[in-house]
C-alpha cells in the first residue's frame, strides 16, 4: 500500500487536473452558446437559397448548369470531411471518421476512386494515415467559421466536379441535434438533385439578366458554398457541446477519484496512528 505522502501527492495532482477540466468546461459552455447562435442565424439563408436552387432545378432555362446534370455512372467520388482541429471533445471526431471510413470502404469495393478534402486537423491526419488522395485541406479554422479560409479548398473540389475529375461530391460532418446529442451525417452536394433540394411548392421560371449562364454560375456556386459553410457551423457547435459534456464528465470523475483517494489516505493514516499507539503501549508494558 502506498504511503501517506504518495497519496497526498496524487490527490493534489487530481485536484489540479480537475481545475483544468472545470475551466475548459466553462470555456466550452461559453463558446457553445456563440457557436449555436452562428449556426442558427445561418440556417434561414441556407433554406432560402435551397428554395431558389430547387426552383432553378425544375425550371427550363436555355442553359443547363453542370451542377444540375446527373452522371450516368459513378466511377470517381469527391469527399469533404469536416472535423475539429483540437481533441478533448469525446467521440465527436471518432464517430465522423468511422462513418467516413465505412463509406470509403464501400466505394472502394465498388471500384470507385476517391479524392478527399479535409476541413480540420483531425481529419487531415486520419486521411494521411489511410493513404488517401488529398486534393485540398484547411486547418486552423478557429472558433468561428470564415468563408475566406474555406473558399480556396472548396473551389478545388467544385472545379474537380465541373472538370469531370469525379462524378459525385459529398460532405461528412457532425450535425448538431441538441447539447447532449450530435450525430455524424453524410450528404450529397453534387449533382444538385433528389432529396437535398426537395420539391418546390409550385414551380416557376426566372428571367435571367444578363444571361442564364452568369446567373446560374453565381447562384448555384453560392448554394453549394452555403451548404458547406452550414456543415462547418454545425460541426463547430457540436464540437463545443461535446467538449463541454466531456469536460464535465472528466471533472465529475476527478471528484470521485479524489473521494476514493481521501478515504484510502484516512485509512492509511489511521492504521499508522494505531500502529504507533500499539508500539507505545507495548513499550510501556515491557517497562
N, C-alpha and C positions, 0 to 999 in steps of 0.2 A: 504494500500500500504506500502511495507517495506521502511524503512528509507535509507538515502544515505549510511550510514555505512554498513548496511547489504548487500546492493547491491555491494558496493566496495569489501567486503569480498568474496561475491560469484563470482565476476569477477576474483579476484585473484585466487580463488580455481580452476575455469575452466581453467585459463591460465596455472596453474601448471599441471593440467591434460593433457592439450594439449601438453605441453613439453614432458611428459612421452610417450604419444601415438606417437608423432613425432619421438622420439628417437627409440621406438620399431619398427616403420615403416622402419626407415633407417637400423636398425639391421636385420630385416626380409628380406629386399631387398638384403643385402649383403649375408646372408645365403642362400637366394633363388638361387642366381647365382651358388654358390658352390654345392647346392643340385641338381640343374638341370644338372650340369656338371657330377656329380657322376651318376645320373640316365641315362644320355645319353651314358656314357662310359660303363655301364653295359649291355646295350641293345645288342650290337653286340655279346657278349659272350652268352647271353641268346638265341639269334636267331640261332647261330651256334650249340649250344648243343641241341636245339629243332630239328634242321635238323637231327642230329645224332640219336636222340631218335625216330624221325619219320621213319628213315630207319630201325632202330632196330625193331620197331613195325611191319614193313611189312616183315621183314626177317623171316627165318625159322631155328633158332638155335636149337640145341638139348635140350637146357634149356629154359623154358618159365618163365620169371620173374613174380612174383606175381603182380607187378605194372601194367603189361600189360594184366592181366586177368580180364575181366569184371564179376561182380557178377550177378547171375540170378535174385536175388531180393534184394531190398534195405530196410533194417529194422533199420539200425543204420547209423548215419551221423556224421562225424568229421568236425568241422568248425574252421578255423583260422580267427580271426578278428583282423585287423590291424587298430589301431587308434593312436592318439598322446598322449604324456604324459602331455602336458600342454593345456590350453584353449586359449581364445582370438584369435581364428582363424575362426571366422564366423560360418557358419553352416556345416563346414567340418565333424566333428565327428557326429553331429546330423543326417546328411544325410546317412552316412555309417551305423550308428547304427539303423536307421529306416529301411534300407534295410535288415540288419541282423534280426531285429525283425519280419519283414514280412516273411522272409524265414523260420524262426524258427516256426512261427505260421502255415505256410503252411505244413511244415514237421510234426509238431505235429498233425495236422488234419488228416494226412495220417497214424498216429500211429507209426512214426519213432522216435527212441531215438537219442539224440543229445549229443555229447561231444564237448567242446569248448576249444580252445587255444587262449589266448588273448596276443597280442603284443601291449603294450601301456596301460597306466594307466587309460585312459578314458573308454576303452573297458572293462577292468577288473572290474571297479566299476559298469558299466552298467550290465554286466552279473551276478555279485554278487547280485545286486538288483532284477534281474529277477529270481534268484534261480537256474541258470543253473549249470550243472555239468562241472566244470573247471578242465581239465586234466593237463594243464600246462599254465604257464604265464611268460611273461617277461615285466619288466618295467624299466624305466631309460635308454631308448635307446640312448638318446643324439641327437646331430645334424647330426651324421654320422652313417649309418648302419654298424654294425660289426657282422660278421658271428659267431664269437666265443660266442657272447652273445645269439644268436638265436639258436645255434645248439642243445642245451640240450632240449629246449621246442619242437623243431621240431622233434627230434628223438623220443620223446614220442608219437607224432601223427603218424609218419611213422611206428613205431613199432605197434601202435594200429591197423593200417590197415593190416599189414602183419600177425598179431595175431588174425585177424577177430573180433576185438572189434567194428569196424564199417565197412561199405561196400563202403562208398564214403568219399573222403576228399576234402573239398572246402576251398577257401580263399576269404575273402571280404576285399577290400582295396579301397582307393581313387586314381583313375587314373589321372595322370597329362595330361591335354589337352593343355592348354596354361596358361598364367599368370592369366587371368580372368576367366578361366573355369576349374573346376575339377569335376569329376563325380565318384560316388561310383560304383564299379563293383563286381560281384561275378563270380569266375572262378573255374572250376573243376580241381583239381590237380591229384587225383587218382580215378579210374584207368586211365592210360595214353591212351586215345583213343579219337576218334572223332575230332571235330574242333580244339581242343587245340594243337594237333600235326600237323594237316594238312596232305595233300598228298605230299609225296616227289616227286621231279622231277626225274623220272626214279626210279629204285629200284636195290639194290644190297645187298649182304650179306657180312659179315665180317669174317675174320679169327681171332679167339679169342685165346690169349695167356695170362696166362697159360691155362685157360678154360673159357667157356661161363659164368658160374655162377659168378666167381670172377669179370670178366669184367663188366657184366651187373649190378651186385650189386653196383659197384662203379659208373658207368656212370649214371644209372637211379636215384640213390640217389642224385648224384650231380645235375642232371637235376631238380629234384623237389626242392632241396635247392636253385638252381639258380632262379627258378620261384618265390619262397617266398622272396628271397633277392631283386629281382626286384620289387615285390609288396611293400616291405618296403621302397625301394628307391623312388618309385613313390609317396608313401604316404608322405614321408618327403618333397619332392619337392612341393607337393600340400599344405602341412601344411604351409610352409614358404610363398608361394604365397598367400594363403588365409589370413594369418596373416598380410601380407603387405597391402592387399586390405582393410581388416577390420580396421587396424590402420589408414590408410589414410582416410577412411570414418569417423572414430572417430575424427580425427584431424579437418577435414572439418566441422563436426557437432559442435565441440567445438568452432570453429571460428564463426559460425553462432550464437551460444548461446551468445558468448561474444559481438557480434554486437548488439543483441537484448537487452542484459542487459545494455550495454553502452547507448543505446537510452533511456531506462527506467530511468537510472541514470541521464542523462542530463535533461529529462523531470521533474524528481523529484527535481533536483537541481534548475531548472528554476522556478518551482512552489514555492519552498521555498524562493527564492530571491524575486519573485513577491509579495509573502505574506508579507515579511519583508518590502519591499518598500511601500506597501499599508498601513501597520501599521504606518510607519514613516509619510507618507503623512497625514493619518487620525489624528495622534497626533499633527502634525504641524497645521492642520486646526482647531483642537479643541482649541489650544492655541490662 
